Amino acid sequence: MDKNGFSSFLLGLGVGVGIGMLFAPKSGQETRDYLKNKAGEGTDFLKQRTSEMKQTASEWVDKGKDALGRQRDTLADAVEAGKQAYRDAVGQPPPSEGSAR
């Protein structure tokens, strides 16, 4: 950037700041308070959303555990039915509970 371009930039910056100060709707303190309130609202919103997401994740984990338990029970029942069908087909009596294999 040459000397003329830099001078033009500084002049435009000064004019922009001046116009901004003339048309600012609130004082500096009011603006700072407004920004602080909005930041607090944002923090509260994020805390709420985080809590909701934790709750949702917890619900999904519980549903997954329930589904896994049901699948495990179904698989155990299917295995036992297969064993019984094999025993019936071969003609062997079911093993006694206390016997070792």
C-alpha positions as a printed NumPy array, in Angstrom:
array([[  0.   ,   0.   ,   0.   ],
       [  1.489,   3.355,  -0.974],
       [  1.439,   6.554,   1.059],
       [ -1.748,   7.896,  -0.588],
       [ -3.629,   4.598,  -0.022],
       [ -2.646,   4.502,   3.643],
       [ -3.712,   8.127,   4.132],
       [ -7.066,   7.378,   2.508],
       [ -7.5  ,   4.351,   4.767],
       [ -6.835,   6.415,   7.903],
       [ -9.191,   9.163,   6.729],
       [-11.949,   6.607,   6.049],
       [-11.354,   4.981,   9.428],
       [-11.633,   8.321,  11.209],
       [-14.797,   9.283,   9.346],
       [-16.335,   5.871,  10.121],
       [-15.555,   6.168,  13.83 ],
       [-16.941,   9.701,  13.932],
       [-20.18 ,   8.73 ,  12.201],
       [-20.486,   5.696,  14.463],
       [-20.16 ,   7.898,  17.552],
       [-22.727,  10.381,  16.265],
       [-25.316,   7.741,  15.466],
       [-24.687,   5.334,  18.347],
       [-28.102,   4.604,  19.939],
       [-26.756,   4.118,  23.461],
       [-23.968,   5.345,  25.679],
       [-20.848,   3.273,  26.245],
       [-22.011,   2.039,  29.657],
       [-25.425,   1.058,  28.283],
       [-23.768,  -0.793,  25.417],
       [-21.432,  -2.65 ,  27.792],
       [-24.378,  -3.608,  30.028],
       [-26.334,  -4.779,  27.004],
       [-23.436,  -6.905,  25.801],
       [-22.913,  -8.361,  29.287],
       [-26.618,  -9.286,  29.529],
       [-26.556, -10.909,  26.1  ],
       [-23.443, -12.869,  27.039],
       [-25.221, -14.063,  30.199],
       [-28.237, -15.103,  28.155],
       [-25.962, -16.983,  25.793],
       [-24.312, -18.772,  28.7  ],
       [-27.685, -19.741,  30.16 ],
       [-28.841, -20.995,  26.766],
       [-25.724, -23.126,  26.356],
       [-26.133, -24.591,  29.852],
       [-29.758, -25.465,  29.105],
       [-28.923, -27.048,  25.743],
       [-26.056, -29.021,  27.298],
       [-28.377, -30.332,  29.996],
       [-30.957, -31.321,  27.375],
       [-28.334, -33.084,  25.279],
       [-27.042, -34.996,  28.328],
       [-30.599, -36.092,  29.117],
       [-31.181, -37.193,  25.525],
       [-27.891, -39.097,  25.445],
       [-28.767, -40.792,  28.722],
       [-32.139, -41.849,  27.321],
       [-30.472, -43.285,  24.199],
       [-27.987, -45.218,  26.312],
       [-30.814, -46.664,  28.408],
       [-32.748, -47.648,  25.273],
       [-29.615, -49.271,  23.849],
       [-29.051, -51.266,  27.044],
       [-32.672, -52.441,  27.006],
       [-32.434, -53.499,  23.359],
       [-29.157, -55.296,  24.012],
       [-30.678, -57.148,  26.966],
       [-33.657, -58.223,  24.866],
       [-31.376, -59.415,  22.065],
       [-29.228, -61.358,  24.539],
       [-32.332, -63.044,  25.993],
       [-33.651, -63.858,  22.515],
       [-30.306, -65.313,  21.485],
       [-30.083, -67.422,  24.666],
       [-33.61 , -68.721,  24.043],
       [-32.742, -69.537,  20.428],
       [-29.588, -71.393,  21.459],
       [-31.506, -73.383,  24.055],
       [-34.222, -74.218,  21.514],
       [-31.54 , -75.386,  19.072],
       [-29.972, -77.603,  21.725],
       [-33.358, -79.08 ,  22.578],
       [-34.146, -79.687,  18.9  ],
       [-30.797, -81.456,  18.503],
       [-31.453, -83.613,  21.568],
       [-34.919, -84.47 ,  20.283],
       [-33.531, -85.359,  16.842],
       [-30.744, -87.531,  18.242],
       [-32.936, -89.017,  20.942],
       [-30.724, -88.081,  23.882],
       [-32.213, -87.152,  27.227],
       [-31.511, -83.576,  28.414],
       [-28.402, -83.274,  30.608],
       [-28.999, -83.079,  34.34 ],
       [-28.295, -79.753,  36.032],
       [-25.388, -80.911,  38.215],
       [-23.555, -83.152,  35.727],
       [-20.157, -82.252,  34.316],
       [-19.406, -82.614,  30.607]])
